[in-house]
């Protein structure tokens, strides 16, 4: 089932926009509860901390306490802050697939070092910044997309994902997402997904 989210954001008095995508290792009620908790944690922590790496470090400390009494082993996350005036995007990654920046027809992997959340007390996270411009897009996704399998067990993979993004980059956001997920379903021969497939696109300007 496809569940579309917000595809447009109108500037308010805010000077920045925080964007996060995450995934929980495992399935079932325990994983769902940890994911809901993680979402709330990020929302609250981001109100007090501006730095993406600091947000991840704080979230990691909090999640360790909750995860140790659950069946969940870890949480992945990619968190970034977009300056709405300068279009600078500052980001950190905690074991999550790197977001992709689409700018001037080129695709750039937003990679940075950082381990899973909820595993190590002394975890640190690298922070990087990229300069975007009007018309740029940011593509965030979970590994359920790249790890989708065809009937022979072959993975959809990062190259296929980048190929589709490049091919659909001039389409409206909603159309781009629909075309991508149509291709994934065709690749898997419409088999039921074994993992969540989530994607978020942010268009600048």
C-alpha positions in Angstrom: 0.0 0.0 0.0 1.3 3.4 -0.9 0.9 6.1 1.6 1.9 9.6 0.2 3.2 12.2 2.6 3.8 15.9 2.5 5.2 16.9 -0.9 5.4 20.7 -0.4 6.5 23.1 2.4 5.7 26.8 2.5 8.3 28.9 4.3 7.2 30.4 7.6 9.3 32.4 10.1 11.6 29.4 10.5 15.1 29.8 9.4 15.8 26.1 9.0 14.1 22.8 8.2 15.1 19.6 9.9 14.7 16.4 7.9 15.1 12.9 9.3 14.5 9.4 7.9 15.2 6.2 9.9 14.8 2.5 10.1 14.6 -0.1 13.0 16.3 -3.4 12.8 13.6 -6.1 13.1 9.9 -6.4 12.7 6.8 -6.7 14.8 5.3 -4.7 17.7 8.6 -4.0 19.5 10.2 -2.5 16.3 7.1 -0.4 15.7 7.2 1.0 19.3 10.9 1.8 19.0 10.3 3.6 15.7 7.5 5.6 17.1 9.7 6.5 20.1 12.6 7.4 17.9 10.4 9.8 15.9 9.3 11.6 19.0 12.9 11.7 20.3 14.2 13.4 17.2 11.4 15.9 17.2 12.1 16.9 20.8 15.9 16.8 20.6 16.0 18.9 17.4 14.2 21.7 19.2 17.1 22.0 21.6 20.0 21.1 19.4 20.8 22.6 16.1 23.8 20.5 15.0 22.9 17.2 13.2 25.8 15.3 14.8 24.7 16.5 18.3 21.1 15.4 17.6 22.3 12.0 16.7 24.6 11.7 19.7 21.8 12.7 22.0 19.3 10.4 20.3 21.9 7.5 20.6 22.2 8.0 24.4 18.5 8.0 24.9 17.8 5.0 22.6 20.4 2.8 24.3 18.2 2.9 27.5 15.1 1.9 25.6 16.6 -0.7 23.2 18.4 -2.7 25.9 15.0 -3.9 27.2 13.5 -4.7 23.8 14.1 -7.2 21.0 15.5 -4.4 18.8 19.2 -4.3 18.2 19.7 -0.9 16.7 18.2 2.0 14.7 19.6 3.7 11.6 19.0 7.4 10.8 20.0 10.2 8.5 19.4 13.6 9.8 20.0 17.0 8.1 19.1 20.6 8.5 18.4 22.8 5.5 19.1 26.6 5.9 16.1 28.2 4.2 18.0 31.4 3.5 21.3 30.1 2.1 20.2 26.6 1.0 23.1 25.0 2.8 22.3 21.5 3.9 24.2 20.1 6.9 23.8 16.4 7.7 25.0 13.4 9.7 24.4 9.7 9.2 24.0 6.9 11.7 24.4 3.7 9.7 21.6 4.7 7.3 21.9 4.7 3.5 23.3 8.1 2.4 20.8 10.6 1.0 21.2 11.6 -2.7 21.5 15.2 -3.8 20.3 15.9 -7.4 21.7 19.1 -8.8 22.5 20.3 -12.3 21.7 16.9 -13.6 24.3 15.2 -11.3 23.7 12.9 -8.4 25.9 13.2 -5.3 25.9 10.7 -2.5 25.7 12.4 0.9 28.0 10.1 2.8 29.4 10.5 6.2 30.8 8.2 8.9 28.6 7.1 11.8 27.5 3.8 13.5 24.0 2.6 14.3 22.0 4.3 17.0 21.4 2.4 20.3 24.6 0.2 20.3 27.5 2.2 21.7 27.6 4.7 24.4 30.6 6.6 23.0 29.3 6.7 19.4 30.3 9.8 17.4 29.0 11.0 14.1 30.6 13.0 11.2 28.9 16.2 10.1 29.2 17.5 6.5 27.6 20.4 4.6 26.7 20.7 0.9 25.6 23.9 -0.9 22.3 23.5 -2.7 20.5 25.8 -5.1 17.0 26.4 -6.3 15.8 23.4 -8.3 18.0 21.0 -6.4 16.4 17.9 -4.9 17.3 15.7 -1.9 16.3 12.0 -2.0 16.1 10.1 1.2 15.3 6.3 1.4 15.4 3.2 3.4 17.3 0.0 2.4 14.1 -1.8 1.7 14.3 -0.1 -1.7 17.9 -1.1 -2.7 17.5 -4.6 -1.1 14.3 -5.4 -3.0 14.8 -8.7 -4.8 13.7 -10.2 -8.1 12.5 -13.8 -8.3 16.1 -14.9 -8.8 17.3 -13.2 -5.6 19.1 -10.3 -7.4 19.0 -7.0 -5.5 17.5 -3.8 -7.0 20.7 -2.1 -5.8 22.1 1.4 -5.6 23.0 1.6 -9.3 19.4 0.9 -10.4 18.2 3.4 -7.9 20.5 6.2 -9.2 19.6 5.2 -12.8 15.9 5.7 -12.1 16.4 8.9 -10.2 18.5 10.3 -13.1 15.9 9.2 -15.6 12.9 10.7 -13.6 14.7 13.8 -12.2 12.7 16.3 -14.3 9.3 14.8 -13.3 7.2 16.3 -10.6 8.0 14.8 -7.2 4.8 12.8 -7.0 5.3 11.4 -10.5 8.9 10.6 -9.7 8.0 8.6 -6.7 5.2 6.7 -8.5 7.5 5.8 -11.4 10.2 4.6 -9.1 7.9 2.4 -7.1 6.3 1.1 -10.2 9.8 0.0 -11.5 10.6 -1.6 -8.1 7.4 -3.6 -8.2 8.1 -4.7 -11.8 11.6 -5.7 -10.8 10.3 -7.9 -7.9 7.5 -9.3 -10.1 5.1 -7.8 -7.6 6.2 -10.0 -4.8 5.2 -8.9 -1.3 7.9 -6.7 0.2 9.9 -8.3 3.1 11.0 -4.9 4.4 9.6 -1.3 4.5 10.3 0.7 1.3 10.2 4.4 2.2 11.4 7.5 0.3 11.3 11.2 0.9 12.0 13.9 -1.7 12.7 17.5 -0.9 12.8 20.0 -3.7 14.5 23.4 -3.1 13.0 26.6 -4.3 
